[in-house]
């Protein structure tokens, strides 16, 4: 049942005071855990009351025993459900950058000094993730999906934890405001025109780059080099690993300039520039990026690509 708007506002203000934004890690305390009977729990309580009333009216000892047994089971379920969340530690990890329109996945580690069971974890209004069991030590890591609709920094929404363990008689829940965020890159323009015809080429003739066409010599092996590039015959002679290098010509380097895209909205420009950066990186071309107030020099590689995408994501926004 949806709460009225005024009640929802007051409820959110009360939650913000009781669960203020904190660090990237916290442990659930007793005064931040809430317990109420579930629908099944209310029916169970009503049945226990009816049995007790019948036992009082008819003075049946067995009915008394059954009524008190039901009350005891309800109380035990409430206590164990409360203890299932009490002291549970949550730690937010680093989320990998995503593109607008995708889902960011925030890693949340659940840890405890004793086993926990049947916990549901949710970030804001996004889909809940079931955590069947949390075993010490080490706990378990859960990846929470959060929709990324806009570029820039995406803050982890308020977390909701819920459990009906062990008897489904009670709903036990809590909230956690962890400090974590994810960088959202602009959405790449689908079917963007080729940057080779639209981008500004850097003059200077051909530039040699690492490729697969012409053999250029050997160098010492470094961790991470492809196994297929190792010169095994050379290694057999001098007892050390060497790697084959190749070169192929590259036509030009490219500057992707914000001012070369007139007549487009800011978001459309960012979307096209993002598509060009990804395409140039995929083609092993050297590229630079020019934005109002920012200029990234010609380069290539994952670090340069991430720097360009970060500049595009944070354009016009506070870091």
N, C-alpha and C positions, 0 to 999 in steps of 0.2 A: 504494500500500500504506500503510495507516494505522499510524503508529508507536504502540508501547505508551505508556500514560499516563505512566509514570515517565520514559521517554525524551523524550516530548513536553515535559514540565515542565522537564527539564534543558536541552533544546534552546531553549525560550523564554527561560529565564534567561540562557543564553549569548548569545542574540541581543539581549536587553535590555542586557547589558553592552557588547556590541560596537557596537550601534546605539542609543545613548541618545537620549531625546527632546531635540530641539534647537530651533533657530529655525524660522522659516517658510520658510527657504531653505537648501539645501546642495548641494554638488557631490560626486559619487561619487569616492572615492579608491581606489587600487589594493588596499589591505588590506581593503576592504569589498565586493569583487567576487569571486564564487565561480564556478568552472568545473568541470564534469564532463562526460564523454561522454554523449551521448543514447543511446537504445536503438539507433538507426541507427549512431551513432558506435562503440558496442561491437562491433556486427556488422562494421563497416568495419575496425576494429582487428584483429579475429579473422581476417578475410580477408587483411589485410596480413601477419600472422604466418604464416598457412598458405602464402602465396605465397613468403615469405622462406624458410620451411623447405623448400619444394619446390626453390627455387633453390639452396639449400645442398646438398641431397641429389643433385640432378642436374646441378649446376654449369652452369646455363643463364644466360647473361649477360643475356638479355632479361628473364628472370624477376627477376633482381636489380634491373634498372632499374625494372621495374614495381612491385616491392615498395617500393623507396626513393621512387618517385613517390607511392605511396599514403601512406607515412609523412610525406612532405613536405606533401601536401595536408591531412592531418589536423592537422599542426602549424600550418600557415597558417590553417586554419579556427579553431583554438583561439585564436591570437593576434588575428585580426581580430574574433572574437566578444568577446574581452576588451576590446579597444580600442573596440568599439561602445558600451560603457557607461562606460568610463573618462573622467572629467571631465565627465560629463553633469550639468547643473545643473537642480535641481527647485525650484520656488517655489510655495507654496500661496497661493491668493487667498481672497477673502471669499465665503463661501457664503450664499445667500439663505435666510431662514427658511422652514421648511416646517411642515406639521401632522403630528402623530403618525400613523403608518400610511403616510405617503408616503416617497419616497426623496429624501434630500438629495443635492445635486450639488456636490461640491467642485471648484473650478477649480484645476488644476495646470498650471503652465507649464513646459515642457521647453525648455531652451536649450543651445546648444553652440557652440563655435568652429569645428566642422567638421560636415558632414552625418552624421546617424545614421539607421539604417534598421531596420524590422521589430522594434519594441519592444512588449512587452505590459506594461500597467500595471494593477495591481489594488490596491484598498483593502481590507485584511483578507480576509475570506472572500466578499466581494461579487464581482460579475461583472467580468471583466477587460475592458479597453478596448485595442484595437489602435491603435498609433501607427505608420502606415506609414513616415513620414519626418519627421525634424527638420532643418530647414534654417536655417543662420545667415544674417543676424542676425534676431533676433526670436523664433525657435523656433516652437513650436506650443502652443496651450492645449488641455488635455484636461479634460473634466468627468467626474469619477468618481462613480458612484452608490453611496450608502451608505444602507441601510435605517434609517429613523428609527422605532423602535418605542415610545419613551417620550418624554414632554415634558422640557424642560430643555435643557441644553447637550449637544450631540452632538460628541464629539471625533473627529477624523479618525483612523481606524485606521492601523496600520503599513502602509506602502506596499511592495508587492513589484514589482520590475522583472525582466523576463526577456526573453531574446533567443536565437534559434537561428541568427542571421545569422553567416556568409553561406552555410554549406553544410549546415546541420542536423546536423552531426556532433557539436556540443557544445551543452550547455545552460549559458548564462551568466546569472547572476542576482545580485540585490542587494536590500537593504532600505533604507527611509528612514523615519525618524520625524519628520514635520514637525508644527509647532505650528499647528493650525487647528481651529476648531470652528464649529458651526452651531446656531442657536437653533431648537428644536422647540416649536411651539405645541401646546396640547392639541387632541385631535381634537374637532371640533364635533359636538354631539349630532345625529344624524339625526332629522328630523321633530320637532324641539324645539317645544314650545308657544310661541305668539306672546308676545313680550315686552310687547306692548301690553296684554294682559290679565293677564300674570303679573308684569311688572316694576312697580316703584314709580314712578308718574308724579310729576313735579315740578310743583307747583301754580304758578299765575302767569298763567293765561290763554294766549292765543295769542301765538306768537313769530314774527316775520317771518324768513324764511330765503330764500336765493337759490333761485329755481325757474324755471318756464317758463310761468307763468300770466298775470301782470299786468306790463305794462311799467312800470319804475320810474325810467328815466332812462339817461343815458350816462356813461361814464367813459373815461379814457385807456386805450388798448390796452397790454397787457403781454404779453411773450413767453409763449407757451403758451396764450393765449386761443383758443377755437374760431374758425375762420375764418367760420363761418356767423353768428356774433354781431356781426361788424363792421358798423358803420353806414356803408355805402358812400356814400350820398347826403350824409351829414354830412362825410365825408372829402373829397368833391369840392368842398365849399364852403370849408372852413377848412384844407385841405391837411394834415390830421393824422388819424391813425386813432383812432376811438372805438369802444367796445364797448357793445352794448345790455345793460341789466340788467333782470332780471325778479324779481318777488317772488310768493310764494304762502304762504298761512297754514300754520302747523305747529301741531298740536293740543297737544303737550306735550313736555317733556324727560323722560328716564328715568334713574333710578338703578338699576343692577343690583347688588343687595346679596347677598353671600354668605349672610347670616343669614336671608334670605327663602326659602331652600331647605332646610328641615329634613327629616330623614329620608333624606337622600341621602349617599352616600359622597363623600369629597373629590374623587376623580377625576370622579365623575358631576356634581358641582356645577361643577367647572372646565369640563367638556365643555359643559354647558348655557350657562354664562356666555359661553363662547367663541362658541357659536352665536348668542346674543343680540347680542354685540358686532358680529359680522359682519353680522347682519341689520339692526341699527340704522344701521351705516355705509352699507350698501347703500341704505337708505331715506332717507339724508340727515337722520336724526334726531340731536338732541343727546343725549348719554348720558354717564353717569359710572359708575364702578366702585368698589365697596366690598368690600375683602377684610380679613381679620384682620391688622391691622398696616399696612394700606395703603389709601389713598383717592385716587382720581383724579377731579378735578372734571368738571363738565359741559363737554363740548366735542364737536367732530366733526372729521373729516378724516383723511387717511392717517397723519399723525404721531400724533394721539391714538389712532387704532385700533392702531397698532404699539405704543404705550406700554401700552395695556390688554392686548393679547395677550402682551406681554413679562411683565407682572406676573402674568398667569395661568400662563404657562409656567414661571416661576421661583418660584411659590408653594411654600414649604416646602423649597426647594432652595438650595444655596449658589451664589451668583453667581460 
